[in-house]
Amino acid sequence: ISGDSLQLRMEILADELSKLIPEDTIVNIGNSFENIHTLSGDTGTYEDELFFYHGDHLSSNQMITDINANITQQILYAPFGEILTEYNAYWHQGKIPDYQFNAKEKDEESGLYYYSARYYNPPTFISRDPLFEKYPFMSSYSYCANNPVIRVDPDGRDWRQRQMAVEKAKEYVAKNSGNTYALGGRGNPGGMTDCSGMVSRTIMAGGEPDPYTNHTGRGVERIIQASTPVENVNDIEAGNVMVFNTDKQKRGHIGLISDVQKDSDGNTIGVTIIDSGGDPESGKSGPRYTQVTFGGKKYWDKKIEGVYKWDTIPDTTYEGGTLPNVDVEAQRIPSTLENNRINQIGE
């Protein structure tokens, strides 16, 4: 790299880092490296067996470099983690720990991936999901509900709480006789219910305690108290809840997201929610599908207050959103940072 080109890259990097550090400015980034200071009696040589793992959007180890930035290994995976091809098939021999698919360690003896709760032999786990009784509609050996391109399973237990809630919400729509909205109602599918009553029932169907218990205020407020905000618009998932301000009341309406729409660049542009509303006097009310477009001109498009995650079983989804930090072999792989915040989508 020429001196001018390197200087330009350093200036661009300094500018980008300055944007990420509030109330601070990166003035200069040094590009010279000095020898490591060693204790008396040490040789002062570098560690030959120090490697750096470079992950993709699923944190899968796709390239490995040594301390001199030489590429020592590259791996191409099939969607479920099978290795299609690799740069050096013998690289893994004798190198422990061996991190590959999803940055999970590959067991030396069995050749299986260790996922804490169970072992993974692509494309399936070798033992059933410890939460299998909650999800009778799906194989207890499947990985990420057979959707490995955008999801990871951090500990061998799946993300299915939200899926169960969505299925329950769809049941509410299917069993709506046409006029089942009732303020304060919390009926089962086919019964009388308002928006928060229906959403609370779907949350319970997903395996969480009743959000109305141990919380105070109106139904929407109680659900919010039992949830955590989703800060990044691209982290929105089916099963999250969306809260709206109405003309009469702040946080006056709520629905369960059943579908997320994205553009060709992977940015979230809208959602479909299932909510209970309408005017009973019109003869048409109750659970229904409602389209919400971010930046749109329809009523609910302009009333978005926020999106919330209510499920508590650990899970991570990577669909253009924020990746967690992953520690592997003395290197920290940084998160992908997004500036698109939830409070911007209603503007």
HUNOR-V202200 format. One record per pair of residues at least 24 apart in sequence whose ideal C-beta (glycine too) atoms are under 10 Angstrom apart, sorted by the first residue. I is the first residue (numbers start at 1). J is the second residue. D is the distance in Angstrom with one decimal. If there is no record, write none. Layout:
i | j | d
I | J | D
I | J | D
This chain:
i | j | d
1 | 31 | 9.8
3 | 31 | 10.0
6 | 31 | 6.4
7 | 31 | 8.5
16 | 337 | 9.5
19 | 337 | 9.1
19 | 339 | 8.4
20 | 334 | 9.8
20 | 337 | 6.4
20 | 339 | 9.6
47 | 330 | 9.1
49 | 94 | 9.7
49 | 95 | 7.7
49 | 329 | 9.5
50 | 329 | 7.7
50 | 330 | 6.5
50 | 331 | 8.9
51 | 91 | 9.4
51 | 95 | 7.6
51 | 99 | 9.8
51 | 328 | 9.2
51 | 329 | 5.8
51 | 330 | 8.6
51 | 331 | 8.3
52 | 328 | 8.6
52 | 329 | 7.3
52 | 330 | 8.1
52 | 331 | 4.7
52 | 333 | 9.1
53 | 99 | 5.7
53 | 100 | 9.2
53 | 103 | 7.2
53 | 326 | 8.3
53 | 327 | 9.8
53 | 328 | 4.5
53 | 329 | 5.9
53 | 330 | 9.6
53 | 331 | 6.2
53 | 333 | 7.0
54 | 328 | 9.8
54 | 331 | 8.8
54 | 333 | 7.3
55 | 99 | 8.9
55 | 102 | 8.8
55 | 103 | 5.8
55 | 323 | 8.1
55 | 326 | 6.2
55 | 328 | 8.0
55 | 331 | 10.0
55 | 333 | 5.0
56 | 102 | 9.8
56 | 103 | 9.8
56 | 318 | 9.1
56 | 323 | 9.6
57 | 149 | 9.3
57 | 150 | 8.5
57 | 152 | 9.6
57 | 266 | 9.7
57 | 318 | 5.1
57 | 319 | 8.5
57 | 320 | 8.0
57 | 321 | 9.4
57 | 323 | 6.9
57 | 336 | 7.5
58 | 101 | 8.0
58 | 102 | 5.9
58 | 103 | 8.5
58 | 144 | 9.8
58 | 148 | 7.8
58 | 149 | 8.1
58 | 150 | 8.3
58 | 151 | 8.3
58 | 152 | 5.4
58 | 316 | 9.4
58 | 318 | 5.7
58 | 323 | 8.6
59 | 99 | 9.2
59 | 101 | 9.0
59 | 102 | 5.7
59 | 103 | 4.2
59 | 104 | 8.8
59 | 152 | 6.8
59 | 154 | 9.6
59 | 316 | 8.9
59 | 318 | 7.8
59 | 323 | 6.5
59 | 324 | 7.9
59 | 325 | 9.5
59 | 326 | 4.8
59 | 328 | 8.8
59 | 333 | 6.9
60 | 99 | 9.1
60 | 100 | 6.9
60 | 101 | 5.0
60 | 102 | 5.6
60 | 103 | 6.7
60 | 104 | 8.8
60 | 148 | 10.0
60 | 152 | 8.7
61 | 98 | 9.0
61 | 99 | 5.1
61 | 100 | 5.3
61 | 101 | 7.6
61 | 102 | 8.8
61 | 103 | 6.1
61 | 104 | 9.2
61 | 106 | 9.9
61 | 326 | 9.4
61 | 328 | 7.2
61 | 329 | 9.6
61 | 333 | 9.3
62 | 100 | 9.3
62 | 101 | 9.9
63 | 87 | 8.5
64 | 88 | 9.1
64 | 91 | 7.4
64 | 92 | 9.8
64 | 95 | 9.1
64 | 99 | 9.0
64 | 100 | 9.9
64 | 328 | 9.8
64 | 329 | 8.8
65 | 331 | 9.7
73 | 100 | 9.8
75 | 100 | 6.5
75 | 101 | 8.5
77 | 101 | 6.0
77 | 102 | 9.6
77 | 122 | 8.5
77 | 148 | 9.4
78 | 122 | 7.4
78 | 123 | 8.0
78 | 148 | 9.1
79 | 122 | 9.2
79 | 123 | 8.1
79 | 143 | 9.7
79 | 144 | 9.9
79 | 146 | 9.5
79 | 147 | 9.1
79 | 148 | 5.0
79 | 149 | 5.5
80 | 120 | 9.1
80 | 122 | 4.7
80 | 123 | 3.5
80 | 124 | 8.1
80 | 142 | 9.8
80 | 143 | 6.1
80 | 144 | 8.7
80 | 146 | 8.6
80 | 148 | 5.1
80 | 149 | 9.5
81 | 113 | 7.1
81 | 120 | 7.2
81 | 121 | 9.3
81 | 122 | 3.9
81 | 123 | 7.1
81 | 143 | 7.8
81 | 148 | 7.1
82 | 121 | 9.7
82 | 122 | 4.6
82 | 123 | 6.9
83 | 122 | 8.6
95 | 329 | 9.2
96 | 329 | 9.9
97 | 328 | 7.9
97 | 329 | 7.0
98 | 329 | 9.7
99 | 326 | 8.7
99 | 327 | 9.9
99 | 328 | 4.8
99 | 329 | 6.9
101 | 148 | 9.2
101 | 152 | 9.3
102 | 143 | 9.7
102 | 144 | 9.7
102 | 148 | 9.0
102 | 152 | 5.1
102 | 153 | 7.7
102 | 154 | 8.0
102 | 316 | 9.7
102 | 318 | 10.0
102 | 326 | 9.0
103 | 152 | 8.9
103 | 154 | 9.8
103 | 324 | 9.9
103 | 326 | 4.7
103 | 327 | 8.8
103 | 328 | 5.7
103 | 333 | 7.7
104 | 152 | 9.1
104 | 153 | 9.5
104 | 154 | 9.1
104 | 156 | 9.8
104 | 326 | 10.0
104 | 328 | 9.9
105 | 328 | 8.8
113 | 143 | 10.0
113 | 156 | 9.5
114 | 156 | 8.9
115 | 143 | 9.2
115 | 152 | 9.9
115 | 153 | 6.6
115 | 154 | 7.7
115 | 155 | 6.0
115 | 156 | 3.7
115 | 157 | 8.7
116 | 153 | 9.9
116 | 154 | 7.9
116 | 155 | 4.2
116 | 156 | 5.7
116 | 157 | 8.6
117 | 153 | 9.1
117 | 154 | 9.6
117 | 155 | 5.3
117 | 156 | 3.3
117 | 157 | 5.6
118 | 153 | 9.8
118 | 155 | 8.9
118 | 156 | 4.3
118 | 157 | 8.7
119 | 156 | 8.1
120 | 153 | 8.1
120 | 156 | 7.3
122 | 148 | 8.9
123 | 148 | 7.9
125 | 153 | 8.7
125 | 156 | 6.6
125 | 158 | 9.8
127 | 156 | 8.5
129 | 153 | 9.3
129 | 156 | 7.4
129 | 157 | 6.2
129 | 158 | 6.0
129 | 160 | 8.6
130 | 155 | 9.8
130 | 156 | 7.7
130 | 157 | 6.3
131 | 156 | 9.8
131 | 157 | 5.5
131 | 158 | 7.1
131 | 160 | 7.6
131 | 161 | 9.0
131 | 207 | 8.1
131 | 313 | 7.3
132 | 157 | 9.8
132 | 158 | 9.4
132 | 160 | 10.0
134 | 158 | 9.5
134 | 160 | 7.0
134 | 161 | 8.0
134 | 164 | 6.9
134 | 205 | 9.8
134 | 206 | 8.6
134 | 207 | 5.5
134 | 313 | 9.5
135 | 160 | 4.9
135 | 161 | 9.2
135 | 163 | 7.9
135 | 164 | 7.0
135 | 207 | 9.4
137 | 163 | 8.7
137 | 164 | 8.7
137 | 167 | 7.7
138 | 163 | 8.3
144 | 315 | 9.1
144 | 317 | 9.1
147 | 317 | 9.3
149 | 318 | 9.3
149 | 319 | 8.9
150 | 237 | 9.6
150 | 266 | 9.5
150 | 317 | 6.2
150 | 318 | 6.2
150 | 319 | 4.4
150 | 320 | 8.8
150 | 321 | 9.5
151 | 237 | 9.5
151 | 315 | 7.8
151 | 316 | 7.8
151 | 317 | 5.2
151 | 318 | 7.2
151 | 319 | 8.2
152 | 315 | 8.2
152 | 316 | 5.5
152 | 317 | 7.7
152 | 318 | 6.4
152 | 323 | 9.5
152 | 324 | 9.6
153 | 314 | 9.6
153 | 315 | 7.3
153 | 316 | 8.6
154 | 314 | 5.8
154 | 315 | 6.8
154 | 316 | 5.8
154 | 324 | 8.5
155 | 313 | 9.4
155 | 314 | 6.3
155 | 315 | 9.0
157 | 313 | 6.2
157 | 314 | 7.5
157 | 315 | 7.9
158 | 313 | 8.2
158 | 315 | 7.2
159 | 237 | 8.4
159 | 239 | 8.6
159 | 311 | 7.9
159 | 313 | 7.4
159 | 314 | 8.8
159 | 315 | 3.7
159 | 316 | 8.2
159 | 317 | 7.0
160 | 206 | 8.2
160 | 207 | 8.7
160 | 239 | 9.2
160 | 311 | 9.2
160 | 313 | 8.4
160 | 315 | 8.8
161 | 203 | 8.7
161 | 205 | 9.1
161 | 206 | 4.1
161 | 207 | 5.3
161 | 208 | 7.0
161 | 239 | 7.1
161 | 309 | 10.0
161 | 310 | 8.4
161 | 311 | 3.9
161 | 312 | 7.8
161 | 313 | 5.7
161 | 315 | 8.1
162 | 202 | 9.4
162 | 203 | 9.6
162 | 206 | 6.3
162 | 237 | 6.3
162 | 238 | 6.3
162 | 239 | 2.2
162 | 240 | 7.1
162 | 241 | 9.8
162 | 256 | 8.8
162 | 257 | 8.7
162 | 309 | 8.4
162 | 310 | 8.5
162 | 311 | 5.6
162 | 313 | 9.7
162 | 315 | 8.6
162 | 317 | 9.6
163 | 206 | 8.0
163 | 237 | 9.8
163 | 238 | 7.6
163 | 239 | 6.4
163 | 311 | 9.9
164 | 202 | 8.2
164 | 203 | 9.6
164 | 204 | 9.8
164 | 205 | 5.4
164 | 206 | 4.5
164 | 207 | 6.7
164 | 208 | 9.9
164 | 239 | 8.3
164 | 311 | 9.3
165 | 199 | 8.5
165 | 201 | 9.1
165 | 202 | 4.1
165 | 203 | 6.0
165 | 204 | 8.6
165 | 205 | 5.7
165 | 206 | 3.9
165 | 207 | 8.8
165 | 208 | 8.7
165 | 238 | 9.0
165 | 239 | 5.2
165 | 240 | 9.4
165 | 241 | 8.8
165 | 256 | 6.1
165 | 257 | 9.6
165 | 258 | 9.4
165 | 274 | 9.6
165 | 310 | 8.2
165 | 311 | 7.8
166 | 202 | 7.5
166 | 205 | 9.3
166 | 206 | 8.6
166 | 237 | 9.9
166 | 238 | 5.6
166 | 239 | 5.4
166 | 240 | 10.0
166 | 256 | 6.7
166 | 257 | 8.0
166 | 258 | 5.2
166 | 259 | 8.6
166 | 274 | 7.8
167 | 202 | 8.6
167 | 205 | 7.5
167 | 206 | 9.2
167 | 239 | 9.8
167 | 258 | 9.5
168 | 198 | 8.9
168 | 199 | 9.9
168 | 201 | 6.7
168 | 202 | 4.5
168 | 203 | 8.9
168 | 204 | 8.4
168 | 205 | 3.7
168 | 206 | 7.6
168 | 256 | 8.6
168 | 274 | 9.4
169 | 198 | 7.1
169 | 199 | 7.8
169 | 201 | 8.7
169 | 202 | 4.8
169 | 203 | 10.0
169 | 205 | 8.5
169 | 238 | 9.9
169 | 239 | 9.0
169 | 255 | 8.5
169 | 256 | 4.6
169 | 257 | 9.2
169 | 258 | 6.2
169 | 273 | 8.8
169 | 274 | 4.0
169 | 275 | 8.9
169 | 276 | 9.6
169 | 287 | 7.2
169 | 289 | 9.5
170 | 202 | 9.4
170 | 256 | 9.5
170 | 258 | 6.8
170 | 274 | 6.8
170 | 287 | 9.0
170 | 289 | 9.0
171 | 201 | 9.8
171 | 202 | 9.0
171 | 205 | 8.7
171 | 274 | 9.8
171 | 287 | 8.9
172 | 198 | 5.5
172 | 199 | 9.7
172 | 201 | 7.8
172 | 202 | 7.6
172 | 256 | 9.1
172 | 274 | 6.8
172 | 275 | 9.7
172 | 276 | 7.3
172 | 286 | 7.9
172 | 287 | 3.8
172 | 288 | 9.1
173 | 198 | 9.7
173 | 258 | 8.9
173 | 274 | 5.9
173 | 275 | 9.8
173 | 276 | 9.4
173 | 286 | 8.4
173 | 287 | 4.8
173 | 288 | 6.3
173 | 289 | 6.4
174 | 287 | 8.7
175 | 286 | 9.3
175 | 287 | 8.1
176 | 276 | 8.4
176 | 278 | 9.8
176 | 284 | 9.7
176 | 285 | 8.5
176 | 286 | 4.2
176 | 287 | 4.8
176 | 288 | 7.1
177 | 286 | 7.7
178 | 278 | 9.6
178 | 283 | 7.0
178 | 284 | 6.2
178 | 285 | 8.0
178 | 286 | 7.1
179 | 278 | 8.0
179 | 279 | 9.4
179 | 280 | 5.9
179 | 281 | 9.3
179 | 282 | 8.2
179 | 283 | 5.4
179 | 284 | 6.3
179 | 285 | 5.2
179 | 286 | 6.3
180 | 276 | 7.6
180 | 278 | 9.2
180 | 280 | 8.6
180 | 285 | 6.7
180 | 286 | 3.4
180 | 287 | 6.9
181 | 275 | 9.9
181 | 276 | 5.5
181 | 277 | 6.2
181 | 278 | 5.4
181 | 279 | 8.0
181 | 280 | 5.5
181 | 284 | 9.1
181 | 285 | 3.5
181 | 286 | 4.7
181 | 287 | 8.2
181 | 288 | 9.2
182 | 276 | 8.9
182 | 280 | 7.2
182 | 285 | 8.6
182 | 286 | 8.7
183 | 219 | 9.9
183 | 280 | 9.0
184 | 218 | 9.8
184 | 219 | 8.2
185 | 276 | 8.2
185 | 286 | 9.5
186 | 210 | 9.5
186 | 212 | 8.0
186 | 219 | 8.1
187 | 276 | 9.8
187 | 286 | 9.8
189 | 287 | 7.9
190 | 286 | 9.5
190 | 287 | 9.5
191 | 286 | 9.5
192 | 276 | 9.3
192 | 280 | 9.2
192 | 285 | 9.7
192 | 286 | 8.1
193 | 276 | 5.3
193 | 286 | 7.3
193 | 287 | 7.1
194 | 219 | 7.1
194 | 220 | 9.6
194 | 253 | 9.4
194 | 254 | 9.4
194 | 275 | 9.6
194 | 276 | 5.7
194 | 277 | 8.2
194 | 285 | 9.8
194 | 286 | 9.5
195 | 219 | 7.7
195 | 220 | 7.3
195 | 223 | 9.8
195 | 241 | 10.0
195 | 243 | 9.7
195 | 244 | 9.1
195 | 252 | 8.8
195 | 253 | 5.4
195 | 254 | 5.1
195 | 255 | 6.5
195 | 256 | 9.5
195 | 273 | 9.8
195 | 274 | 9.7
195 | 275 | 5.1
195 | 276 | 4.8
195 | 277 | 6.1
195 | 287 | 9.0
196 | 220 | 4.9
196 | 221 | 8.6
196 | 222 | 7.5
196 | 223 | 6.1
196 | 224 | 9.8
196 | 241 | 9.5
196 | 243 | 9.7
196 | 251 | 9.9
196 | 252 | 9.8
196 | 253 | 8.5
196 | 254 | 5.4
196 | 255 | 9.8
196 | 275 | 9.7
196 | 276 | 8.6
197 | 254 | 9.9
197 | 276 | 7.2
198 | 254 | 8.8
198 | 255 | 8.5
198 | 256 | 7.8
198 | 274 | 7.8
198 | 275 | 7.5
198 | 276 | 4.5
198 | 277 | 9.8
198 | 286 | 8.7
198 | 287 | 5.8
199 | 223 | 6.0
199 | 241 | 5.8
199 | 242 | 9.7
199 | 243 | 9.6
199 | 254 | 5.2
199 | 255 | 6.9
199 | 256 | 5.4
199 | 273 | 9.6
199 | 274 | 8.6
199 | 275 | 7.8
199 | 276 | 8.2
199 | 310 | 8.8
200 | 226 | 9.0
200 | 241 | 9.8
200 | 254 | 9.2
200 | 310 | 9.6
201 | 256 | 10.0
202 | 239 | 8.6
202 | 241 | 8.7
202 | 255 | 10.0
202 | 256 | 5.3
202 | 258 | 10.0
202 | 274 | 8.0
202 | 287 | 10.0
202 | 310 | 9.4
203 | 227 | 8.6
203 | 239 | 9.4
203 | 241 | 7.9
203 | 256 | 8.3
203 | 310 | 5.3
203 | 311 | 8.0
206 | 239 | 7.2
206 | 256 | 9.7
206 | 310 | 7.7
206 | 311 | 5.9
206 | 312 | 9.7
206 | 313 | 9.3
207 | 311 | 7.7
207 | 312 | 8.7
207 | 313 | 7.6
208 | 310 | 6.1
208 | 311 | 6.4
208 | 312 | 6.6
208 | 313 | 9.2
209 | 312 | 9.6
211 | 241 | 9.8
211 | 310 | 6.9
217 | 251 | 9.2
218 | 249 | 8.4
218 | 251 | 7.9
218 | 252 | 8.4
218 | 254 | 9.9
219 | 254 | 7.7
220 | 244 | 9.0
220 | 249 | 8.9
220 | 250 | 9.5
220 | 251 | 5.1
220 | 252 | 6.9
220 | 253 | 7.1
220 | 254 | 4.8
220 | 305 | 9.3
221 | 250 | 9.7
221 | 251 | 6.3
221 | 254 | 9.7
223 | 251 | 9.6
223 | 254 | 6.3
223 | 308 | 7.4
223 | 310 | 6.9
224 | 251 | 6.9
224 | 254 | 8.3
224 | 305 | 9.1
224 | 306 | 8.1
224 | 308 | 6.0
224 | 310 | 9.1
225 | 308 | 9.9
226 | 308 | 8.8
226 | 310 | 6.0
226 | 312 | 9.5
227 | 306 | 9.6
227 | 307 | 9.4
227 | 308 | 3.8
227 | 309 | 6.0
227 | 310 | 4.2
227 | 311 | 8.8
227 | 312 | 9.7
228 | 308 | 6.6
228 | 309 | 5.3
228 | 310 | 8.0
228 | 311 | 9.8
228 | 312 | 9.3
229 | 306 | 5.8
229 | 307 | 7.2
229 | 308 | 5.8
229 | 309 | 7.7
229 | 342 | 6.9
229 | 343 | 9.3
230 | 257 | 9.8
230 | 306 | 7.6
230 | 307 | 4.3
230 | 308 | 6.4
230 | 309 | 5.4
230 | 321 | 9.2
230 | 342 | 6.1
231 | 306 | 9.2
231 | 307 | 8.9
231 | 321 | 9.9
231 | 322 | 8.3
231 | 338 | 9.2
231 | 340 | 9.6
231 | 341 | 6.1
231 | 342 | 5.8
231 | 343 | 8.6
232 | 268 | 9.0
232 | 307 | 9.5
232 | 320 | 9.2
232 | 321 | 5.5
232 | 322 | 5.5
232 | 337 | 9.5
232 | 338 | 5.2
232 | 339 | 9.0
232 | 340 | 6.3
232 | 341 | 6.7
232 | 342 | 7.0
233 | 267 | 7.6
233 | 268 | 5.1
233 | 269 | 9.1
233 | 271 | 10.0
233 | 294 | 7.1
233 | 307 | 8.0
233 | 320 | 9.7
233 | 321 | 8.7
233 | 338 | 8.1
233 | 340 | 4.8
233 | 341 | 6.9
233 | 342 | 5.7
233 | 343 | 9.4
233 | 344 | 7.2
233 | 345 | 5.2
234 | 260 | 9.4
234 | 262 | 8.1
234 | 266 | 7.2
234 | 267 | 6.2
234 | 268 | 5.2
234 | 318 | 9.9
234 | 319 | 6.9
234 | 320 | 4.6
234 | 321 | 4.5
234 | 322 | 8.0
234 | 336 | 9.7
234 | 338 | 6.0
234 | 340 | 6.2
234 | 342 | 10.0
235 | 268 | 8.4
235 | 307 | 8.5
235 | 309 | 8.6
235 | 316 | 9.7
235 | 317 | 7.4
235 | 318 | 9.3
235 | 319 | 8.0
235 | 320 | 8.6
235 | 321 | 3.8
235 | 322 | 6.2
235 | 338 | 8.3
235 | 340 | 9.5
235 | 342 | 8.7
236 | 260 | 5.7
236 | 262 | 9.7
236 | 268 | 5.4
236 | 270 | 9.8
236 | 271 | 6.5
236 | 294 | 9.6
236 | 307 | 5.4
236 | 309 | 9.3
236 | 317 | 9.8
236 | 319 | 9.2
236 | 321 | 8.4
236 | 342 | 8.0
236 | 345 | 8.9
237 | 268 | 9.6
237 | 271 | 9.6
237 | 307 | 9.1
237 | 309 | 8.0
237 | 311 | 9.6
237 | 315 | 9.4
237 | 317 | 5.7
237 | 319 | 7.9
237 | 321 | 8.9
238 | 271 | 8.2
238 | 272 | 8.7
238 | 273 | 9.9
238 | 317 | 10.0
239 | 309 | 8.4
239 | 310 | 8.4
239 | 311 | 6.9
240 | 271 | 8.5
240 | 273 | 9.5
240 | 306 | 10.0
240 | 307 | 5.2
240 | 308 | 6.4
240 | 309 | 5.6
240 | 310 | 7.8
240 | 311 | 8.8
241 | 273 | 8.5
241 | 275 | 9.7
241 | 306 | 9.2
241 | 307 | 7.1
241 | 308 | 5.1
241 | 309 | 8.1
241 | 310 | 6.3
242 | 271 | 6.6
242 | 273 | 5.5
242 | 275 | 8.4
242 | 290 | 9.5
242 | 292 | 6.8
242 | 300 | 8.8
242 | 303 | 9.9
242 | 304 | 6.7
242 | 305 | 8.3
242 | 306 | 7.6
242 | 307 | 5.3
242 | 308 | 7.9
242 | 342 | 9.8
243 | 303 | 9.3
243 | 304 | 7.8
243 | 305 | 4.5
243 | 306 | 5.3
243 | 307 | 7.5
243 | 308 | 6.6
244 | 273 | 9.3
244 | 275 | 8.7
244 | 290 | 9.9
244 | 292 | 8.6
244 | 299 | 9.1
244 | 300 | 6.0
244 | 301 | 9.9
244 | 302 | 9.3
244 | 303 | 4.2
244 | 304 | 6.1
244 | 305 | 5.7
244 | 306 | 9.1
244 | 346 | 8.9
245 | 302 | 9.3
245 | 303 | 5.2
245 | 304 | 8.0
245 | 305 | 5.0
245 | 306 | 9.7
245 | 346 | 8.8
246 | 277 | 10.0
246 | 299 | 9.1
246 | 300 | 9.5
246 | 303 | 6.5
246 | 305 | 9.7
247 | 299 | 8.9
247 | 303 | 8.4
250 | 305 | 7.3
251 | 305 | 5.7
251 | 306 | 8.6
252 | 303 | 8.7
252 | 305 | 8.9
253 | 277 | 7.0
253 | 290 | 9.8
253 | 300 | 8.0
253 | 303 | 7.5
253 | 305 | 8.8
254 | 305 | 9.2
254 | 308 | 8.8
255 | 287 | 9.5
255 | 288 | 9.3
255 | 289 | 9.4
255 | 290 | 6.4
255 | 292 | 8.2
255 | 300 | 8.6
256 | 287 | 9.7
256 | 310 | 9.5
257 | 292 | 8.7
257 | 307 | 7.4
258 | 289 | 7.1
258 | 290 | 9.7
259 | 289 | 8.8
259 | 291 | 9.2
260 | 319 | 8.3
261 | 291 | 8.8
261 | 292 | 9.6
261 | 293 | 8.2
261 | 294 | 9.2
262 | 319 | 7.5
262 | 320 | 7.5
265 | 320 | 7.9
266 | 319 | 6.7
266 | 320 | 3.8
266 | 321 | 9.2
267 | 294 | 9.3
267 | 320 | 6.7
267 | 338 | 9.4
267 | 340 | 7.2
268 | 294 | 7.0
268 | 307 | 9.8
268 | 319 | 8.5
268 | 320 | 7.9
268 | 321 | 8.9
268 | 340 | 8.3
268 | 345 | 8.1
269 | 293 | 6.9
269 | 294 | 5.8
269 | 295 | 8.1
269 | 296 | 9.3
269 | 345 | 9.3
270 | 294 | 5.7
270 | 295 | 8.9
270 | 296 | 7.3
270 | 301 | 8.4
270 | 345 | 9.4
271 | 304 | 9.6
271 | 307 | 8.4
271 | 345 | 9.8
273 | 300 | 8.2
275 | 300 | 8.7
292 | 345 | 9.3
292 | 346 | 9.6
293 | 345 | 9.8
294 | 340 | 9.8
294 | 342 | 9.9
294 | 344 | 8.7
294 | 345 | 4.3
294 | 346 | 7.5
294 | 347 | 9.2
295 | 344 | 9.3
295 | 345 | 7.1
295 | 346 | 8.2
295 | 347 | 7.5
296 | 346 | 9.7
300 | 346 | 9.7
301 | 345 | 9.3
301 | 346 | 7.6
302 | 346 | 6.5
302 | 347 | 9.1
303 | 346 | 7.1
304 | 342 | 8.1
304 | 343 | 8.9
304 | 344 | 10.0
304 | 345 | 6.0
304 | 346 | 3.8
304 | 347 | 9.3
305 | 342 | 9.2
305 | 343 | 8.9
305 | 346 | 7.6
306 | 342 | 5.6
306 | 343 | 7.2
306 | 345 | 9.3
306 | 346 | 8.8
307 | 342 | 5.6
307 | 345 | 8.5
308 | 342 | 9.5
